[in-house]
Amino acid sequence: MRAHMIGLILLASAAMPAVVQAQPRETIERRVDRMEGQLRAVQRRVFPNGNVEPEVAPQGPVQPGPAPGGDAITSLTQRVDALETQLRALTGQIEENGHRTQEVQDEVARLRAELTARLDRVDPPQGAAPPPTRQSSEPPAEQPAEEPAEQPAARPPRQAEPPAVPATAEDAYNAGYRLWDQHRYGDAQAALEAAAARFPTGRWNSWTRNLLGRAYLDDNKPATAARILLANYNENPAGDRAADSLFYLGDALTRLNRRTEACRVYDELARVYPNVRDQIRSQIPQARRAARCAAN
């Protein structure tokens, strides 16, 4: 819409000198007034806060009269020149704003890639093959075989009933939460990982992966926690607990002595989630002090 409106203004201004000679003064000035109004509408769309260049000074009411003379043509030419000046300034501002927006997006993407790469170096992803152990070249000594002693017949052990599988994603999250709340971090990690794998979509996935990262963080495993929290934020930034994951990511980076990255994370938290819930907002000042961030 904006490009279409600017194109109409340019076409109208380019054709103005030829029209002046053929149309009455009232018609020409009305067209110039309409062009000025269109330019002001574009300015209000691009600068909704009112930070715009000075608008073209409005003219008084149009009075009908004879065909334009030398003074009328000069006045119209000046108004058209002013329109063209405003249009060039507006176009330049639009291009500058687009360039700044692209720079911010590039910086955010670079930060995310850098954090992921550094976390992979600190703590390799789970499932990687361990380094081979050195085997002794000497064969093990043979042990004499012992004849088994006769044992009385014993009853077969009673099979334990398998734990109930949660039926819903909310039930699975609550089961992991109870284990985490009891400080059974290893059991909580296993339960929450299973829940995230079984229910990979839906609103509870954001809750589950955030609590999984916190379970590793509370288990003094900040590198693994950072990877999980960063993935939860990157892959679902609109999730219910994406802002929480970004906050606890900053905590994990502080524990890893990555204070500069932690401060950047807290800055991004303030920029992306200005309405973060109160429980997280109240902890941000202390977290920034722990990371030695500059006052904002």
N, C-alpha and C positions, 0 to 999 in steps of 0.2 A: 504494500500500500504506500509506504514511504517513497520507494523508488519510483512508483507510478506518478505520485504527486510532484516529485522533483522534476521528472521528465516533462510533465505538463508545463511547469513553470519555465523551464529552459526553452521549450518550443514556443511558448507564448512570447518570451522576451526576445527570441531571435527574429520573430516575424513582425515585431512592433514597428520598425521604421517604415515598412511598406504600407502598413495598415493606416498609419497616421494620415497619409495623404488622401485616403479614400473614404474615411468614415468621419462622421461628425464628432465634434469634441466630446460631447456627452458620452457617446458609446465608448470611445477610446479610454476616457478616464474611468468609466465604470469597469472596464476590463483590467486596468491597472489596479484599481481598488480591490477587485476580486483576487488578483494575483498576490497582493500584499496580505489579504486575509488568509489565503492558502498557505503562504510562507509562515505566518504566525501560528497557524494550526500545526504545521510540521514542527515548529520550534517547541510547542507545548507537548507534542508526542515524544520528541527526543529528549527534552529536558523537563520532565514532569515536576521537578522541584523548583522550577523558576529560574535556574542558573543559565540564562541565555544571553546572547549578544543583544544590544539595544535594537528594538524593532524600528522599522521604517516609520517616520513620523506620519500620523494620519493626516489627511487633507480635509478641508472643510467640505460642506455639501456641494454637490455638483450643480452648476447653473447651466442651463441650455444656452447655446450661443452659436455663432457662425463657425465655419470651418476653422480649425486651429491655425493661428499665425505663427510668427517666429518665436514669440515668448512662450506660447503654449507648447510648441514642439520642444523647446529647450527644457521646460518644466517636466514634461513627460519623459524626456530622455534622462534627466537627472533621477527621476523616480525609478526608471527601469535600471539605471546603473546601480542605484542603491539596492534594488532587489537582487541583482546579480552579485553584489558584494556580500549581502547577507547569505545568499545561497552557497557561495564558495566557503564562507566561514562555517556554515552549518555542515556542509559535506566534509570539511577537514576535521571537525569535531567528532563526527560519526566515525570516520576512519581511525582517529586516535583512540576513541573509546573501544572500538573493536580490537585494536592492537593490544591495548592494556588488558582486556579480558583474556585474550589468547595467551599473553605472558603469564597471567595468574594460573590458568589451566595447565600450562606446560610445567610451571614450578610445582604444582600439586602432584602431577603425574611423576615428575622426577623424584620427588620426596618419597612417594609410595614405592617406587622401584628400588630406590636406595635402601629404604628400611627393610624391604623383603630380602634383598641381596645380603645385607649385613647380618640379618637374623639367620639366614641359611648358613653363613660362615661360623656364627657362634654356636649354633645347635643344629646339626643336619636333620632333615626331615625324618620322622619315624618310618621304619621299613627299609632304611638303607643297610646294605650288607656290612657286617662288622669286619674289621681287618683280620686277615688270617693269622692264626696263632702258630707259633713255631713248634713243630713236632720233634720229639726226640728220635734219633736214628736207631736207638737200641730197642729191640722188641721187649715187651713186658715179660717178666719172669712167669713161668707157668706155675700155677698153684695146684697142689694135689686136690683131687676131687674128694669130697666128703659125701658119705652115704647119708641120705636124709633120714632123720629119726622119724619113727612112726608118730603121727599126731592123731589125737582123737578127732573124730568127725565133728565138725563145727557147723552151726547153723549159718546159712548164707546171710551176709549182712543185709540189713533192711535198707532198701533203696530210698534215698532222700527225695522228697517231692521237689521237682524243679520250681524255682520261683515263678510267680505269676508274671506274665508278660503284660506290660501296660497296654491298655486298649487304645488310648488316644495320645496325641502328642503332649497334651497338658498333663496327663497322668505320668508320662515318661519324664517330663521335666520335674514334676513334683517329687518323684521317686529320687532323682538325682539331687534335688535340692535338700531333701531330708538327710541324705548321706553327707552332703557338703556342710550342712548346718551342725551335724554331729562331729565335724572335723575328721571324717573318714575320707580323706581327700583321694586316696587311691581308688576306693570303691566308687566314689562320686565321679571320678574321671571316666572309669569304665562304663558306668551307667549313662552318663551324659553323652559319651562318644557313641554308644549304641543308639541312644535316642536320636541324636543328630543324623546318624546314618539311616535309621528307619523312617524318620519324618524329615526329609531334606527340604521340604517346602512348607509354607504356611507361617503364620505369625510366631508360633512357638519355637521355630527354628532359630530365630534371632535371640530369644531368651536362652535357649539351650546352649548355643555356642558361646554366648557371653559368659554364662555361668561356668562352662567348661574352661574358658580362659582364666577365670578367677580361681577355679579349683587348682589349676597348675600354679598360679601366682601365689596362692596361700600355701602351696606345697613347696615353695622356694624353688620353683622352676620358671624363672621369668622369661627365658628365651623361648621356651615352648609356648608359654602364655602369650607372649608378644605376637608370635606367628598366628595363633588362633584368633586373637582379638583383632589383629590387622585384617585378616581374611574376612571376619564377620562384618567389619565396617566396609571394606572394599566391595564385597560381593552383594551386600544388601544395605546400602546407606540409608534407606528409608525404613529399615526394620525398627521394631519397638525398642531394641537395646543397642542400636548402632552407636548412639552418642555415648552410652555407658562403656562400650568396647573401646571407643577412642580415648576416653578418660583413663581407663585402666591400662591401655597401651602406653600412655605417658608414664604411668607408675612403673610398668615393667621396664621401660627404657631407662628410667632413673636408676632402678636397681642394677641395671647392666652398665651403669656409668656412661650412658649415652644421653647426657643432659641436654646437649644442643638439639638433638632430634626430639627429645621429650618436650622441650619448649615449643618447637615447631608444631608438635601434635596438639599441645594446649591452645596455640594460636588458631589452628585449624578448627578445633572444637568450638572456640568462641565464634569463628566466622560462619561455620556450616550450621551450628545448632545454637543460635542465640537464645532460644527458649528451652534450654536443657532443664530437666526436672530439678526441683529444689535440692533433693538429696545429693545430687552430683555437684550442683552449683556451689553448695556450701563447702565442698571439699577442695574446690579448684585453687583458692588462694594458698592453702597449705601445700598443695601439690606443686604449685609453681615455685614456692620458696624452697621446697626440697630439691627441685631441679635447678635452682639458682637462676631462674628466668628473670629477665629484666622486667621492671614494672611496666604494665601496660595501661 
